């Protein structure tokens, strides 16, 4: 197998992998957090594909060329080749480190206490309280609490203050790129901005007891006007005495609402 044939196979393989990846990339992102994470994954994937093809191509070529060699000789030292692959490896690691740092240091992926203190004026702040085996969502400054379902507006910054009342849980909304541990007596903040309306699955990603598999919930992303209307409805429901306690442990899928006047 000559070098031209190896190059042709490598290019063909890269083209096929690109065709397989492009439909995934064409899909829209549900939040700024998911976009950052998926973009990083794509960059690393495109960096890994040529390296994989190169290594596998060399391996296949070597096996084929020396398949009938019954008297192999030791490989001669080649300092130029050793320096080349050492420098190439360093460049790859620097690229991975730089790309990863640019995403991991972003406030929409890793929110620091300083970011939470500098919250935008139009931001929505929700305290997410985990307990066996239910999620409770307290809307700061709105006098509204819900259990099982969290409603947030699209195209607006949202801060989630995640905590627990008993032991370790973990908030996970895969389609929005959100994941944060819920620790007793501690608030861990996530910042995100949903960009597509819809309903997204929420669940506990940390084993927390016999009811762990039932500790489910939903995140509903609605328009700005629908969100304001929803808040008014929850306040009206609370004033009318129809709301029930948001800390019920009857199951994570039930949705209850409380509001104080």
C-alpha positions as CSV (number, residue, x, y, z in Angstrom):
1,X,0.0,0.0,0.0
2,X,1.7,3.2,-1.2
3,X,1.5,6.6,0.4
4,X,-1.1,7.9,-2.2
5,X,-3.4,5.1,-1.3
6,X,-3.1,5.8,2.4
7,X,-3.8,9.5,1.8
8,X,-6.9,8.6,-0.2
9,X,-8.2,6.3,2.4
10,X,-7.6,8.9,5.1
11,X,-9.4,11.7,3.3
12,X,-12.3,9.4,2.4
13,X,-12.6,8.3,6.1
14,X,-12.6,12.0,7.2
15,X,-15.3,12.9,4.7
16,X,-17.5,10.0,5.9
17,X,-17.1,11.0,9.5
18,X,-17.9,14.6,8.7
19,X,-21.1,13.6,6.9
20,X,-22.1,11.6,10.0
21,X,-21.3,14.5,12.4
22,X,-22.9,17.3,10.4
23,X,-26.6,16.3,11.0
24,X,-26.0,16.5,14.7
25,X,-24.3,19.9,14.5
26,X,-27.2,21.2,12.4
27,X,-29.6,20.8,15.3
28,X,-30.4,23.9,17.3
29,X,-29.3,24.4,20.9
30,X,-31.7,24.6,23.8
31,X,-29.6,26.9,26.0
32,X,-26.4,28.9,26.0
33,X,-24.9,26.3,28.3
34,X,-25.6,23.5,26.0
35,X,-24.2,25.4,23.0
36,X,-20.9,26.1,24.8
37,X,-20.5,22.4,25.8
38,X,-21.5,21.0,22.5
39,X,-19.3,23.4,20.5
40,X,-16.3,22.3,22.6
41,X,-17.2,18.7,22.0
42,X,-17.3,19.3,18.3
43,X,-14.0,21.1,18.3
44,X,-12.3,18.3,20.1
45,X,-14.0,15.8,17.8
46,X,-12.6,17.5,14.7
47,X,-9.2,17.6,16.3
48,X,-9.4,13.9,17.2
49,X,-10.6,12.6,13.8
50,X,-7.4,13.4,11.8
51,X,-5.2,12.1,14.6
52,X,-7.1,8.9,14.7
53,X,-7.0,8.5,10.9
54,X,-3.2,9.2,10.9
55,X,-2.4,6.7,13.7
56,X,-4.7,4.0,12.3
57,X,-3.4,4.6,8.7
58,X,0.2,4.2,9.9
59,X,-0.7,1.0,11.8
60,X,-2.5,-0.6,8.9
61,X,0.3,0.4,6.5
62,X,3.0,-1.1,8.9
63,X,1.1,-4.4,9.4
64,X,0.6,-4.7,5.6
65,X,4.1,-3.8,4.6
66,X,5.8,-6.1,7.1
67,X,3.3,-9.0,7.1
68,X,5.8,-11.4,5.5
69,X,8.8,-10.2,7.5
70,X,10.0,-13.2,9.5
71,X,13.3,-11.6,10.6
72,X,12.4,-8.2,12.0
73,X,15.2,-5.8,12.8
74,X,15.3,-3.3,15.7
75,X,14.0,0.2,14.8
76,X,16.9,2.7,14.3
77,X,16.9,5.8,16.3
78,X,15.4,8.8,14.6
79,X,15.7,12.0,16.7
80,X,14.0,14.1,14.1
81,X,10.9,11.8,14.2
82,X,10.9,11.7,18.0
83,X,11.1,15.5,18.2
84,X,8.4,15.9,15.7
85,X,5.8,13.7,17.5
86,X,6.7,15.3,20.8
87,X,6.1,18.8,19.5
88,X,2.9,17.6,17.7
89,X,1.6,16.1,21.0
90,X,2.4,19.3,22.9
91,X,0.5,21.3,20.3
92,X,-2.5,19.0,20.5
93,X,-2.6,19.2,24.3
94,X,-2.2,23.0,24.2
95,X,-5.2,23.2,21.8
96,X,-7.3,21.0,24.0
97,X,-6.4,22.9,27.1
98,X,-7.0,26.3,25.6
99,X,-10.4,25.3,24.1
100,X,-11.5,23.6,27.3
101,X,-10.5,26.5,29.5
102,X,-12.4,29.0,27.3
103,X,-15.6,27.0,27.9
104,X,-15.1,25.9,31.5
105,X,-14.3,29.4,32.6
106,X,-17.4,30.8,31.0
107,X,-20.0,31.9,33.5
108,X,-22.7,29.9,31.7
109,X,-20.8,26.7,32.5
110,X,-19.1,27.5,35.8
111,X,-20.8,30.2,37.8
112,X,-18.7,31.7,40.6
113,X,-20.1,33.5,43.7
114,X,-18.9,36.7,42.1
115,X,-21.0,36.1,39.0
116,X,-24.0,35.5,41.2
117,X,-23.5,38.8,43.1
118,X,-23.3,40.7,39.8
119,X,-26.7,39.3,38.6
120,X,-28.4,41.2,35.8
121,X,-31.4,43.3,36.7
122,X,-33.7,41.2,34.4
123,X,-32.4,37.9,35.6
124,X,-34.7,35.2,37.1
125,X,-33.5,33.7,40.3
126,X,-34.8,30.3,41.4
127,X,-33.9,28.4,44.6
128,X,-33.9,24.7,43.7
129,X,-34.4,22.6,46.9
130,X,-33.9,18.9,46.7
131,X,-35.1,16.4,49.3
132,X,-36.3,12.8,49.4
133,X,-37.7,12.5,46.7
134,X,-39.0,15.7,45.2
135,X,-37.8,19.0,43.8
136,X,-39.1,22.3,45.1
137,X,-38.5,25.6,43.2
138,X,-38.7,28.9,45.1
139,X,-38.9,32.0,42.8
140,X,-36.9,34.7,44.6
141,X,-38.8,38.0,44.9
142,X,-42.0,36.6,43.4
143,X,-43.5,34.8,46.4
144,X,-44.1,31.7,44.2
145,X,-43.0,28.1,44.8
146,X,-43.6,25.0,42.7
147,X,-42.9,21.4,43.2
148,X,-42.0,19.0,40.4
149,X,-42.1,21.5,37.5
150,X,-39.9,24.6,37.1
151,X,-41.1,27.2,34.6
152,X,-38.5,29.7,33.2
153,X,-38.6,32.3,30.4
154,X,-36.6,32.0,27.2
155,X,-33.9,34.5,26.2
156,X,-33.5,35.7,29.7
157,X,-30.7,34.9,32.2
158,X,-31.7,32.4,34.9
159,X,-29.7,31.7,38.1
160,X,-30.4,28.4,39.9
161,X,-29.4,28.3,43.5
162,X,-29.2,24.5,44.1
163,X,-29.3,23.1,47.7
164,X,-30.6,20.1,49.7
165,X,-32.5,19.7,52.9
166,X,-31.3,16.2,53.8
167,X,-28.4,14.6,51.9
168,X,-26.6,14.7,48.6
169,X,-28.6,15.0,45.4
170,X,-27.8,16.3,41.9
171,X,-29.8,18.4,39.6
172,X,-29.5,17.2,35.9
173,X,-31.2,18.6,32.8
174,X,-29.3,17.0,29.9
175,X,-31.1,18.8,27.1
176,X,-30.2,22.2,28.6
177,X,-26.7,21.2,29.5
178,X,-27.3,21.7,33.3
179,X,-25.8,19.6,36.1
180,X,-25.1,20.7,39.7
181,X,-24.8,18.9,43.0
182,X,-27.3,19.7,45.7
183,X,-25.5,19.7,49.1
184,X,-27.1,20.4,52.5
185,X,-26.4,23.8,54.0
186,X,-24.7,24.9,50.8
187,X,-25.9,26.8,47.6
188,X,-24.3,26.0,44.3
189,X,-25.2,28.4,41.5
190,X,-25.9,27.7,37.9
191,X,-26.4,30.4,35.3
192,X,-28.1,29.6,32.0
193,X,-30.3,31.1,29.3
194,X,-32.8,29.0,27.5
195,X,-33.1,29.7,23.8
196,X,-35.9,27.3,22.8
197,X,-39.3,26.9,24.3
198,X,-40.4,23.4,25.3
199,X,-40.4,20.9,28.1
200,X,-37.2,19.2,29.3
201,X,-36.7,16.2,31.6
202,X,-35.1,16.9,35.0
203,X,-33.9,14.2,37.3
204,X,-31.6,13.4,40.2
205,X,-28.1,12.3,39.0
206,X,-26.8,11.2,42.4
207,X,-28.1,8.0,44.0
208,X,-30.1,9.2,47.1
209,X,-32.0,6.2,48.3
210,X,-34.8,3.8,47.4
211,X,-36.9,6.6,45.7
212,X,-34.0,7.8,43.6
213,X,-35.4,6.6,40.3
214,X,-38.7,8.4,41.0
215,X,-37.1,11.8,41.8
216,X,-38.1,13.3,38.5
217,X,-39.2,16.7,37.3
218,X,-39.6,19.0,34.3
219,X,-38.3,22.3,33.2
220,X,-40.8,24.2,31.0
221,X,-39.3,27.0,28.9
222,X,-41.9,29.5,27.8
223,X,-42.0,32.9,26.2
224,X,-41.6,36.1,28.3
225,X,-45.3,36.9,28.1
226,X,-46.3,33.4,29.0
227,X,-43.9,33.5,32.0
228,X,-45.4,36.7,33.4
229,X,-48.9,35.3,33.0
230,X,-47.9,32.1,34.7
231,X,-46.5,34.0,37.7
232,X,-49.7,36.0,38.0
233,X,-51.7,32.8,37.9
234,X,-49.6,31.2,40.7
235,X,-50.0,34.3,42.9
236,X,-53.8,34.2,42.3
237,X,-53.9,30.5,43.1
238,X,-52.1,31.1,46.4
239,X,-54.4,34.0,47.4
240,X,-57.4,31.9,46.6
241,X,-56.2,29.1,49.0
242,X,-55.9,26.5,46.2
243,X,-52.2,25.9,46.6
244,X,-50.8,23.1,48.7
245,X,-47.5,22.7,50.4
246,X,-44.5,22.6,48.0
247,X,-42.4,20.3,50.2
248,X,-44.6,17.2,49.7
249,X,-42.6,13.9,49.4
250,X,-45.3,12.0,47.6
251,X,-43.3,11.8,44.4
252,X,-41.2,13.9,42.1
253,X,-43.7,14.1,39.2
254,X,-46.6,15.8,41.0
255,X,-46.8,19.5,40.6
256,X,-48.0,21.7,43.5
257,X,-47.9,25.4,43.9
258,X,-47.9,27.8,46.8
259,X,-47.8,31.5,46.9
260,X,-48.0,34.0,49.7
261,X,-49.7,37.3,49.3
